[in-house]
Structure formats: C-alpha cells, structure tokens
Amino acid sequence: MCRGADRLFSSEGRIVSSFFFRNLKRSYPTVSTGSGVWVRDTAGNTYLDASSGAIVANLGHGVEEINQAICAQLSQIAFAHTSQFVSQAGLDLAARIGALAPPVFRRGARVYFTSGGSESVETALKMARAYFVELGQDSRATVISRRSSYHGSTAGALAATGHPARRKPYLPLLKEQPHISPAYSYRCRCGAAGSCESAACTLALADELEQAILAAGPERVMAFIAEPIVGAALGAAVPGPLYWPRVREICTRYGVLLIADEVMTGLGRTGANFGVDLWGVEPDIIALGKGLAAGYLPLGAVLAAGHVVAAFESNSGVFEHGFTYSGHPAACAAGLAATTILTREGLVQKVSAQEREFFARLNELRRFDVVGDVRGRGFMAGIELVKDRDTKEPHPAAMRISQLVARESAARGLLIYPGSGSIDGHNGDHVMIAPPFTITDAEMDELFLRLGQTLEIVTASVLSRA
C-alpha cells in the first residue's frame, strides 16, 4: 500500500499542491473509493457517476473481476516492449476486438494497441499516411474532418479537430487541414423549426465531403475522420440516416480511407458494438479508447481492415510508429476482462433495450426552459442548454452555463459531463448524460431525480437574472 502526502491548505483554504490541475484557479475534491455507479471523495461525499467519468467507466467502478485480471497479469510480468515480445493478453484481446467489429475487420485485420484515445487517433492518421506511402501514393497527406469536432490532444489529432477554442492556443504548431460542416440537426442549415434530419439536408452535408476532396485534389487526400455520433464537441449529435452510407460511398469513390473515431462511441455506448453499426457502415480504420478497458487502466486501440494491413504485408512490412506502452500486458489484461464482462453479461443488448425508456425520461426534462434539445443514442445523451427555445439563442459564452449546471449537479451528488462551443467553438452549451451500462433501475431513478432538481434550480437562477 502506498501512502500519499497529506493535503496542505493556504490561509484562503485552497489546496497547496505540486499537482498540475486542469484549472489552477479551481479546487478539486480528492477521490477515495468507487463501487458500481457510486464515487466517494475523502471528505465523505458520495456522487452518482452519471457520465462514467469522461464517458470511460462503462462497467462502473470497483469491478473485482477486472482488478483480479490486472493483478494476475502483474504477478506474471508488468511490462514487455512490443519490439521484443507480445503478451498472451494482447493476442487474446486483439482477437476479441476483431470478433466484435464490423464484418470487414474479421478477415486479415489487425489491432494496434495504444494507451488511450488521442494516441489511437494519432496512430490512425499516421497509419493512413503510411498506407499510401506503401502503395507509392506519396502525394496523399491531407486528412479531412468536420468543424465542431474533437479528436484528441496530440498534434495530429488536434490538427484534425475542428473545435476552434481547443485549437487556438496551438495553431502555430498545427498543420492546417480542410474541415466540412458537422451533421448537427438541431441547428440545421435548412433553418428547420425543430431538429432536422431531412434526406436532402443530410445528403447535402455528406456531399460536402466530395466537394472538399475535389477542392484539395483526390490524389492528395488520404483520409476522412469523424465520430459516428459526435461526443464532447457537440453533445451526442446524431446524423440523419443517410449520412454515413453516403460518406462511405464518397470515400470509396475517391480511394480515401474512412477513419471512424469510436473512442467514445465504441464498445456498446450507443447500444451497438460500434457506432457505425447503427448504419451498417464499414470503415477502413477504427480508433478506440475510453471504454476499451472501462477506465481500469489506460488503453486504446486502432483496428486496421485487411486491405490496409495487406499494403504493409505486401511491401515493407513495417509501420514506422510506436509508443513505449503499446500493448502493455496489464492494460491488455484489463481490456480483455472488461470486454469479457461486456459480452458475457449482454451489456450492449441491455443498453439497446433500455434506450427508449432512457430517452423518454430525458425528454421529460424539456419541461425546463433551459433545455433546448435532447439527443443521442444508447446511453449517450446530450442536453443542449439555451436562453430562448423558440429562437435557439444560446446563453452568453461568458455565463458558462454548462459549467454552472455541472457544479450544481455535483453539489447534489451527481456527476455529469459539460461542454461548450458547440455552435462556433465559443457559443453554445450542453451537458452529456452517459451512465455506466450496469446502472440499476433504482439508480436510474435517483439519477433523474437529482438531474431534475439541478435543472429546476438552474432554470430559476437563470430566470432571476433575466
């Protein structure tokens, strides 16, 4: 057992620490224990984790089977570098992921392990570039993505990201890449009164990809990357039913690799094994993270379809890329245990079966004036917060209403996931509700009780300022 240093406080009551907090002007509680959907801090406060952390702890906290799998691996060997060894846990997990993936990944595909989602996206982008180098198409180096997107914090992933506020401090370091419109039906460019999923609008959005490819030059474009359902940047924005099939068609037509960023949507979160399964679409490369090891250890993965792998196998055989902790045996053991539970307990099917009731209860929250839209799939929901529901006018960005809702929620023992900048990178607020798949009916009741109380107080507070 390791014993940490006691916390020290200044005269103003703030923590004095060497820890580089995400926000150095905020104080944070110190986490203590977790069990199921519940998290406790060292002050004795208990929270219902309604966002699975950052939509990571899909199986809840304190699952002994996963802990034991990690310990068993550690008792054998903790670390082995993939330039020298592969672990049995890594081999088994790669096979498991391939079996869960869309059919195109079940023959000749391979899995490249990372330590998380940003690394996975970075790897997927470099893999796409290396694929074309292997084929002798060296001119292909452009990746197209969407505005109002988030793909990770590393340089390549951030260059593909289309969220202005997240990119702004680092623009001098980033390669400029083309971005097209997001599939954001609540703020549809058709100007529809409600959320628009019309066929014409959906196809027009997808067709922007073809226009961007032609503008850049098809011989220069290597990949299009997007989340099947946009997560943190747009708060669970779901495209119309024709969007993804058209995108797949366009990528195939121009020989562009389709990269599905399934870091948030993968492995059950949307009520399907992968988000793209909802539309029957098969990408060329899939990036995974977050729920792969359910938060028990840092783990991500990149799935390369057989034709992508074949380009390497038929040429140099080498993907010039690597991380120290790729294929970490203990992390792979955690992932193997997590996916074992996921499949054995039928949790993907459970999420799908409970989706209708989950969103019925979310839609009841429209009774609060601050709620403009409710959207998502499975156990991945976004609530967009607005000043005026008729005009969809957002609250002033300086108000940071999503953070206000998250703070009020935490004060009531409920953890949710706030986001901002959904409209243009600065304006527009939402919160995400994404509980562990293992949540019980009684715990779901408690979630909506606390969430309703939070929105009631926030609505009253906002109205009092008007």
N, C-alpha and C positions, 0 to 999 in steps of 0.2 A: 504494500500500500504506500502510495506517495502522499506526503502531507504538504499542502500548499502554504505559502506565507499568508499571515492574517492581513486583511484589508486595512489600510490606513486612511484616515479621513482628514481633510483640511478643516480649518475653522468654519468654512461655509458648508461643511457636510459633504463635499464632493470627494469621490474616491481618488486617492493619490496612488498612481499605479504606473508601471512600466509598460503596460499593455496598450497597444495602439488601437484604440476603439474606432469603430466605423465613423462615429461622430464624436469628436473630442469635446464638444460642448454639451454632451448628454451624459447622464449616468445610466448604468445598466444593472439590473439585478444579477446576482451570481447564481447560476443554475446548480441545483443539487441532485435531484433524482427524477426519474421518469418511469411511468408504468402505463402501458396502453395509450390512451389519448391524453393522459394527465402528465403535467410537468410541475415540479416543485422547486422553489428557489430557497436560498439559505436563510431568508427571513421568514420562512414558513408559509409563503403564499403559494397557492395552487392554481394552475391555469389549465383550461381545456384547450388543447392544441388543435384549433380549427383550421390550421393551414399546413399541418405536417412540417413545422419549421418553415423552410422556404420551399414547400411542396417537395419534401425529401423523405420524411419519416412515414412512408406509405403504409407500413405494417405496425406503426405505433412504437412506443418506447418499451425497453426492458424485456424484449423477447429472448427468453433464456436459450432457446434452440440456436439462435444466431450467435449469442455470446459463447455458447459451448463450441460451436463450429470454429469460431475465431481462436478460442483457447486451444482447441485440439491442433489447429494448424501451427500456432505459436509454439506448442510443445514439441513439434517436429522441426520446423525451421521458420523463422520470421521473414527472411529476405533472401531472394536469389535474383541476380540480374539476368534479364532476358537475352543478353549477349552470350550467356553461358548455360542457362537452364530454363526449362519451363516446368511449372508445377502441375501436379495432377488436378488441383483445384482449378487452375486456369484452363486446362484442357476440358474439364467437365463443364465449366461454366460457359465456355465458348460453344460447346455442343448444345447446351441448354438454350442459350440465346438464339442460336440458329434455328432451333426447333420451334421457338415462339414467333419468329419473324415471318414476314410475308413470304409466299412460296419461292420467289426468285432468290431468296437467301438460303434455301435448303439444299442447293447443289453447287459445290465449288466455292461457296462463300467462306470468308474468314473473318475473325473478330480480333481487333487490335485493342488492347486494354490501356486505359489511361487512369488518372486519379480524379477525374471529375468532368463536368460538362464543358467548361471552357477549353480544357485540354482536348476533349473529344472533337469539338468544332474546329479547333486549330489543326488537329490531326486530319480531319475530314477534308479541309481545304488544301492542305499540303498533299494529301493522298490524291485528290483530284488533279492537282498540278503535276505530280509525279506520274500519274497515269498517262497523261498526254505526252509528257516527255518520253516515256517508254514507247509510245506509239509513234514518236517522231513528229508530233504536232506541237512543236515548241512555242508557237505563237499564242497558244491558248493559255492565258493567265488572268483573265477577267472573271470575277465572280459577281453575279447579280443577286441582290437581295431586296428587301422591302423597307420602305420607310416605316417608322414606328415599330421597329423590331429590335430584339436584343438577342445576341448570340454568344456573348461571353466577354471576359475582361482581358484576355490576351490580345496582342496586337492584331493578328489576322482576324480573330473573331470580332474584335471591336471595329475593324475596318468594314466588315460585313454588316455590322449592326447599323440600324437606321434610326436610332433614337438620338436626336441632336444634343440633348443635355449630357448624355453619357459620353458622347464622342468629343464634345467641345474642348475640354482641357488637353486632349491628346491629339488634336487634329494634325499638328506638325509631324507627328510620328506615324500617321496612318496613310496607307495607300488609298487614294480616292477610288471608289468603286460605284457603279451605277445602282440606283435604288428605284424601285417602282412602287406604285400605290399599294397599301395594305388592303386586305379583304376585311373591311370594318363596317359591317352592315348597319350598325346603329347610326353612324354618321356617313351614310351612303351619299355619294356624289350626285345621285339622282334627286336628292332632296326629299326623299320619301318621308311621310309623317312619322311612321314607326320605323322598325328595323327592316331594312330592305334586303331581300335575298332573291330578287327577280333574276330570271335567267339571263336577260340582256345585260344587266349590270354586272352580274357575276362573270360572264364571259368577257365583257369589256375589260374588267380588272385583270383577268388571266391573260388576255391578249396584249396587255402592256408588256408582258414578258417577251413576246415575239418582237414587239417594236424596239425594246431595249437591246435584244440580241442583234437585230438588223442594224441598229444605230452604232453599236460597238464593233460590228463585223463578226459574223458567225465563226470565222476562223480564229477569232481572238477570245471567245467566251468559253470558259471551262466548266462553269457550274452555276446553278441557281440553288440558293439555300433559303429555306423557310421553315417555320414551325407549322405543323398541321393545324393546330389551334394556337393562336398567339397567346403567350403566357404573360410574363411580368410587364411587358411593354404596353399591351392593350387590354389586359384583364380578361382572358379567356374568350377572345373574339373568334367566332366560328364562321368560316366562309360558306357561301352558298353551295349547294350540292354539285354543281357543275364545275366548280373552280379547280379542284385538284385533278380530275381527269383531263381537263384542257391543258393544265400546266404540264402534266406528264406527256401529253401528245406533242406539245411545243418543244420540250426538251429532247424528245426522241427525234423529231424532225430535223433539228439542227445539231444533233450529236453532242448535246450539252448534258453533263451529268446532273441529275437531280439529287440534292442532298436534303434529307429530311432531318431537321433538328428536333429530335424526340427526347431531348434532355428532360423536359418537364412532362411531356405527354406520354412517353414510353412506359411500357410495362404496367398497363392497367388503369392509369389515371383517368382516361376518357371512357372507360367501360369496354375497351378493346385492348388487345395485347399492345398494339401500336396505334398512334393517332391516325396514320394513313390507312389503317384497316377499315376505318369508318367509310372510306370512299373506294375501297378496293384498289388502291394505287400502290404500285411497287417502285420505290426509289432505287437509285444506284448505290447510294451510301446512306447509312443512318448513324446519327450521333446520339449516344446515350449518356446519362449521368444520373444525378439525383436519386431516383428510386431504385436504381440497379442493386445497390447494397442497402437500400432503405435507411441510409444515414449511419449505419453501424461502423463503416469505415469509408474513407474517400475512395470512390471507384467510378469510372466511366468506361465507355467502350465505343468503338467505331465498327460498324458492320459493313464490309465491302462485298458487294454481289459478285458472283462467279466471274462475270466478264471483266470486272475491274481487277480482280485477283489475277486473271489469266494474262493481262497485259504485263504484269510483273513476272509471272512464272515463265512466260514465253520470251522474255528479254533479259534484263539484268538479274532478276530475282531479288533485287534489293529495294526496299523502301527506305530512302535515306532520311531517317527521322527516328527519334526515340526520347523517352523520358526515363530518369533513374528508377522511378517506381512503377513503370509499366508492368502489368501482370503480377503485381505484388501478391505473394501467396496468401497472406492473411486476408487481404481485401477481396481476393477472388473467392476465398472460403466464405466470407460474409455474403458475397453476391450469390454464391451457389445455395447457401442456406436460405437467403431471402427469396430467391426465385423458386426454391423447393416449396416453401410455405405458400407462396403466391399461387402456384399451380395446384398443389395438394388440397388446399382449402377452397379452391374455386373462387378466389377473391376478385378476379377480373369479372367473372359472371355475377358476383354479388353486387359489384359497383354498377354494372349494367342494369341489373334487376331493380336496384334502388334509385336509379337516376330520375325516373319520373316523379317519385314522391319527394326526392331531394329538391328538385327544381320547382315542384308545386309549392313547397314551403318557402323557398327563396322568393318566388313570385308574390307571395303574400306580403313581402316586405315593401312592395310597391305602394303600400298604404302610406309610407313616409315620403313627404315631399322631396326629400333629399335624394331619393333613389330614382335615377333616370332610366336605367336599363339593368336587366338581369340576363346573363348569357353564360354559355358554356356547354360542356358535355360531361357525362360520368360524374365523378366527384371533383370536378374542376370548374368552379363558378367564379364569374366576375360580376361585381355590382358597380356600375358607373354612377358616380355622385355628381349631381348637377344643381345649379342655382335655380333654373327655370325648366320644368319638364316640358312645357309646350314648345319652347324655342331650343331646348337642349343647351342653353347657355351654361358654360362651366362656372364654377366659383373662381374668384381671382386666384392666380397661382400662389401669390404671397400668403393666402389663407391656409394652404397646405391641408386641405380638409381630409384627405385620405390619411394623413398622419394623425390628425385630430381624432378621427374615427378609431384608428388603431390604438391610440393612447387610452381613449375612453373604454374601448373594448378590453384592453389589458387590465384596466382598473377594476373591471368586473370579472376578471379571471378568465378571459377569452382571448386567445392569440389568433390574429388574422394577418393577412399579407397586404400591405398598402402599396399603391403605385401611383405615379403621376406622369404628366406629359403625354398622355395618350393621343391628344389631338394634334399637337405640333412639336412635341418634345418639351414643352413648358406648361401649357394649359391642358386641363383635363385630368380628372382624378378617378381612381377606382380602388376597390379592395377585393382581394380574392379569398374565397372560402374553399378549402380543399382538405377535408379531414382525412385521417388515416382510414384505409379501407376496412379496418377492423372495428370501427366505431359501432356501438350498440344503439338500439332504438332509444333507450333511456338517455344515453349520452347525446344522441342527436336532438332529443327534446331539450336538453339542457343547453346545447349549442344555440338553438334558435331562440330560446328564452333570453339568454344573455345578449345575443345579437340584436334582438328586438328592443331590449332595454337600452342598448347602446345607441341605436338609431333614433329612438324616441328622444333621448337626452340631447343628441347632436342636432336633431331637427329643431328642437325647442331653442337650443343655443343659437343656431343659425338664424332662425326667425327673429329672435330677440335683437339681433344685430342689424336686421334689415331696416 
